Amino acid sequence: MPVEKKGKKGSSPSIASYYKVDGDKTSRTRKVCSRCGKGTFMAQHKDRNTCGKCGLTEFNQ
């Protein structure tokens, strides 16, 4: 029996929503994790930002 592939593990299909395009310039809409580096975005909560990869939490004031 053939096994169907469901996609690459760990990839986010909504990664395009993490960037904003204004003409020729692109900017990030979410904060990048300071511990993990480029390509790892932090989740936005009401009072904090958290990294799902390393668990870093930054509280908003």
ABEGO torsion letter per residue (X at the ends): XBBBBAEBBGBBAAAAAABBBBEABBBBABBBBAAAEBGBBBBBBAABBBBAAAGBBBBBX
